[in-house]
């Protein structure tokens, strides 16, 4: 017997039909959903009323990272549906389907597809652009550390850094420059932490740093601030000065959770809704003498 889905509804939508079909919670905005999902990783799916709820790309990405994302449109036309699928939705429903048995069946299918995709991810994949550990490798490493510290917990933290200004939806020469910029970001992050800490690329525009040992609670905030400040200093890419914006989220062990995936999701979700410091964009990179300037750690 299929167990009831734990469903988060964002906006004003009816719960799917059927006795015991879903355990439902509701919030009114994408930002509220991100905050809830940051502290609770037990949801199977999130149903979003896209006609009345607006959210930034970062908020939608954070929601989709936490659970199967199903979007409801008043008229689920092909172009709009494809756009949402391209933004990471697992399925798109017409409003007329949202509260029906057919809609519930679609929700179950979306959750099943999500779980299958996650199970097929290689556990030790690396990010091809930066050579950094990918999301699953970071979670696996963190889970092993947590298991070793189960009897005698000592503080750890994950710092998530969401990058604005990468311009990820590009092709050709510009896409190559984006990959160069990501590599330079990776170099600066590794230079800013200890050899025992782990820097990972958890998404195209999000990096994470696992601080494997912190002495006092303020250490995580201090390191996060230092890393963000290092990244907002300009980079030189293809002879042009490139700046980025950085938003930070923190997940602390043990107070924010004792599960590796939960801690990472929390930090990524908080970074998705946090304001960014710095200013993203390219500009000419010459000093008063006309010579090209270089930024720190630009050797990558």
Secondary structure as GFF3:
##gff-version 3
##sequence-region A 1 300
A	DSSP	beta_strand	5	10	.	.	.	ID=ss1
A	DSSP	beta_strand	22	27	.	.	.	ID=ss2
A	DSSP	alpha_helix	30	39	.	.	.	ID=ss3
A	DSSP	beta_strand	45	49	.	.	.	ID=ss4
A	DSSP	alpha_helix	57	66	.	.	.	ID=ss5
A	DSSP	beta_strand	68	73	.	.	.	ID=ss6
A	DSSP	alpha_helix	78	86	.	.	.	ID=ss7
A	DSSP	beta_strand	91	94	.	.	.	ID=ss8
A	DSSP	three_ten_helix	95	97	.	.	.	ID=ss9
A	DSSP	alpha_helix	101	120	.	.	.	ID=ss10
A	DSSP	alpha_helix	135	148	.	.	.	ID=ss11
A	DSSP	beta_strand	156	164	.	.	.	ID=ss12
A	DSSP	alpha_helix	172	191	.	.	.	ID=ss13
A	DSSP	beta_strand	198	203	.	.	.	ID=ss14
A	DSSP	beta_strand	206	211	.	.	.	ID=ss15
A	DSSP	alpha_helix	218	232	.	.	.	ID=ss16
A	DSSP	beta_strand	235	237	.	.	.	ID=ss17
A	DSSP	beta_strand	240	243	.	.	.	ID=ss18
A	DSSP	beta_strand	245	253	.	.	.	ID=ss19
A	DSSP	alpha_helix	260	273	.	.	.	ID=ss20
A	DSSP	beta_strand	281	284	.	.	.	ID=ss21
###
